[in-house]
């Protein structure tokens, strides 16, 4: 499932919500990804910024996160990932992801660019001739994933998948902040010319972007969300409109859904991409601005800390 792989105009892999090639990242200490909590009368809401794709061997389940998962009876995610949603995603791609007959990426990329595109696909076990009619936005998604995950492209999964599996196996209530169509439309913003330019830039910058994603994953795993947010801000530098469309506007739209959970007299866990959580326009800051008392859950024995009034 292509869940908010962000826009090519912002540099696809720079903000792919932290993809990482399997086997690259060595963990030197126990995981401590950031977790927040809001309590109101008889309700508790956990906010967790996830990485949508991780190596299967990557350990991210800190004890505090395990406790939050175990105590929650409502689980909220960005979009559904069931069979019906996957079918709707495929339908969207068929309708919006292919160039007209007679058009081809061979005609918009120069020889070196197309050879790079083909070589990356071949390296992931894909046949380039099957991808010549992909629109630039979809080609950018495919080549980015093929470059970063060439060894496990067919088995991509992440934090969300594990939490969803837990919730479903326990018969828990699942809710979603957006539809598949809402999220897929984010990928097709801009015209074909803008997307071609973005694809060309991406083909040149893939090696640098891959190293950057490793930095993002390290930062996320250490729970350093201030630095993580600064890295995301740097990635969006010069692309404020894209940042608003992909991150900020959606964060604002999600705040009422979190507020509703606080009236449920139940415990809920909201899991969204880590790029949505920190920073001045992040979900934590917006919840603080809406009058909610948000606390950072202490990790590895550290005390909980008030989050409002400072950059989370």
N, C-alpha and C positions, 0 to 999 in steps of 0.2 A: 504494500500500500504506500502510495506517495503522500505522506502526511506533512504538509507544509514544508516542502524542501526549499522554500523561499524563492524569491524572484531572481532570474538570471541578471536583471539589471543591477542588482546589488552585489553581484559576484556570487554565483551559486554556492560554491563550496566554502566560501568564507563564512557564511551563516547558514549552513545546512543543519543547524541545530546540533552540530557536533557529531559528524560521522567519523568513523575511524577504521582503518584497515585492520582486520583480525591479526593478532600476533604482534602488533607494533608496540602497544602500550604495556609496559611492565609496571605493576603496582608495588610500590615499596612499603606501603603502610595500609592499614585498614581504611575502607571507604568512609567518607563523611559528607555526602551531598547535603546541600542545605534543605531544611524543612521548616515550615512556619505553621503556626497554629493560631486560630481565633476562637475564643470561647465567649458564649453569650447565653446566660441562663442555663438551660439544659442542653444546649447545642454546642458541638465542637466541629470546626472545619480545619482540616490540614491542607496546606498549599505546598505542592511539591513540583519543582521544575525538573523535567525529565530530559533524557537524551533519547530521541526516537529510534536510534540505531546504535548498537554496541556489539562488540565481539561477544560471542556466547560465553566465553570464559571470564568475562570481566565481572568482578565482584563489586556490587553497588549497594547491597542490602545491609546498611548499618542497623544496629539494634533499634535505634529510635524510629527508623523507617519501618522496620518489621512491626514494631508496636503500633504505629499509626495504621498500617494495613490491617493488622489483626483486629483493631478496635473499631474500624469503620464498617458501617452497613450501607452507605451510599458511596458509590464511586463515580466521579465525573471526569470525562476526558474531552479532548477537542472534538473528535469525530468518531462515529461508530466504525468498527472494522469487521463486521460480520459479512457473510456471503452476499447478502443483498446489497450492502454498501460497496463491496468489491465489484459487483456486477455493474452498479451505477457508475463507478469510477471508470471501468473499462468502456462503458457506453460513452462517457464524456470524452475519453481519449480518442475513440473512433470518430466522434463528431468534430472534435476540435484539435486533434493532435497530428493530423496528416496533411501534407501539402497537396494541392490539386494535381490531378494526373498530368504528367509531362513536366512538373516541377521537381526539383531534386536539390539536395544539399550540395551535390557536385557543382551545381551552377551558381551557388552563392558563396562557397568556400573556395579559397585558392588551393592549388595543388598540395602545398605543404600542410595547410590546415586540414584538408580532407584526409591526407595520409595519416596525420596525427589522430584524427577522429577514428579512422579505421583501425589503426594500430591499437588504440586503447580498447576498442570493442573486441578485437581479436584476442587481446590479452585476458579478457574476461570470459572467453569462450563463446562470444557472440559473433554472428555473421554480419559484417558491415552492410552487405547488400540488402539486408532486411530492415535497415534503419536509414536508408537514403531519402525516404519521403517524410521523415519526421519533421514537424515544424521546429523551428529553432528552440523554442522553450522546452519542448519535450526532448529534443536531442541533447540539450544542456543537462537535463535531469539524468538521462540515461548515461551519457559519457562521464558525468560526475560520479555517479554511483559505480560505474564500471572501473574508473580509475582508482577510487578509494577502496572499493570492496571487490577487487577482481578475483580474490580467492574464495569468497563466500557470497557471491552476488545472489545466488538462488535461495539463500537462507537468512535474509536480513530480518533482524528483530531487535527489540530494544526494551527499555524500561516499561513503556506503556503495555507492551504485549504481555510481560510477566504479571503486571498488576491486573490487567484485564482477565487473564487466565485464572488468577486467584479469585477474583470477584465472581466470575461465571461459575467456577467449580463450587463456590460456597453459596450459590443462589442469591447473591447480593444484588441490590438495585443498581443499575447502570444508567447514567444520564450523560448527555452530550451538549457541548456548547455551540456546535455548528453542524451543518450538514456537509456531506462529501462534496456537493456542488459548490457550496460556499468556499470551501478551501481550494478546490481545483481551479476555480475562477481566478484565484490570486496568481496562479502560474501563467495565465495567458494575458496578463496586463501588458499594455504597450503594443505597438504595431510590429509587423514582421521585420521591418528594417532595424528597429531598436533591438529586437531579439537576436537578429543575425549579428549585429555588432557585439552584443553581450556574449554570444556563443564564441565568436572569434577571440574576444578577450579571455574568456575562460580557458580555451585550449592552450593559450600561452601561459596562463597563471596556475594551472593545475598543480605542478610540483610544490609551489609555495603554499597554495591553499591546503594541500594535504598535510603539510607540516603544521599549519595553523590550526587545523582541526584537532591534531594531537594535543596542542597547547590548550585548546578549549576543553577537551576531555579531562586532562590533568587538573585544570582549574576547577571544573565542575566537581570532580571526584573529591577534591580537597575542601569543597564547600566555600570556596572564595568567590562569592557571588558579586562582590564589588568589582573584583578584577574581571570576572566573566562578563558583567554588564559593560565594562569599559571596552573590552575586546569587541563586543557586539556593536557598541556605539562607533568604534573605529571602523568596523566593516561597513557600516552604513554611511560613513562620512561622504558628503556630497550627494546622498540619495535620500533626502529627508522625506520626500513624497512616498518613496518605496517603504521606508521605515514606518511611516504612519499607516500605510495601507496594510502592511504585513504584520505589524506588531502593535503599535500604539492604539489605533482605532479599535482593533479587536480586543485589546485589554480593557478598554473603556466599556465595550459592549458586554464583557463578561462579569463586570462588577455586580450588576443586579442579580445574576445567577448565584453568585457567592452569598450575597445578602439573603437571598431566599433560603439557602441552606441553613442559615443561622436562625431561621424561624421554624425549623423542622423538628426540634427537640430530639435530634439524632446526631450521630457522628458521621461525618463525610470526609472523603479525601478527594481533592481536586488535583489532577495531574495534567500539566500542560508543558509545552516545550520550555526548556530553561531560558531561552532568549526572551520569554514573556514576563519573567518574574522580577528581575532586578532593575535598577536604574530609576531615574526620576519619572519615567512614564511607564514603569513596570507595574505589574499587578499588585505587588506589595505596597508600593507608594500610593497607588490609586485607592486601595482599600483603606490605608491610613487616612488619606484625604477625605474619604467618605465617612470617617468617624469610627472606624473599627479599631480595636486594640489588637494589634498583631504582635506576636512574639516569635522570635527565632528559637526553635527547639534546640537545646544544647546537645551537642554530639560528643560521643566518647567521654561521657561523664561531666562535660562542661555544663554550667548552669544555663537555664533559659535566659533570653535577653529581649528586652523591649526593642521593637524594630521601628516603630513610628517616630518621626522626628529626625531620622537620619537615613542616608542612602543605604538601602538593604542590599 
